[in-house]
Amino acid sequence: MDRVSFYEQVFQVVTLIPKGRVTSYGVIAAYLGAKSSSRMVGYAMHDAARAEPPIPAHRVVNRNGLLTGKFHFSSPTKMQDLLKNEGIEVIDDKIVNFKKHFWDPAIELDLEQ
């Protein structure tokens, strides 16, 4: 799978994450059939800043709910601010009630069919 098409697939999944929900790099990778490619999902999120239409990269965090990608935003608090605007509380760079807000495309998208 070439890098560009993988990024496009990642972007497609990320655009489906509803407001007020989050998912992880690894879950996206697994959903795309590339379980060991969570780092590539992270690289895609870094490139998402230049994507048109905009990609809600702030909704992708690490498997523990940590905002590990926050330094790729225009300011160190931008990711947290965007999540807060969607009703997600973040304390010490970690999502409060992470499981409550967690969105798994393998489950959620399957339910829609």
Protein Blocks (a to p, Z undefined) as FASTA:
>chain_A
ZZklmmmmmmmmmmmpcghiacdfklmmmmnopaklmmmmmmmmmmmmmpccdddfklpc
cfkopafklmmpmbfklmmmmmmmnopaceehiaehklmmpccfklmmmmmZZ
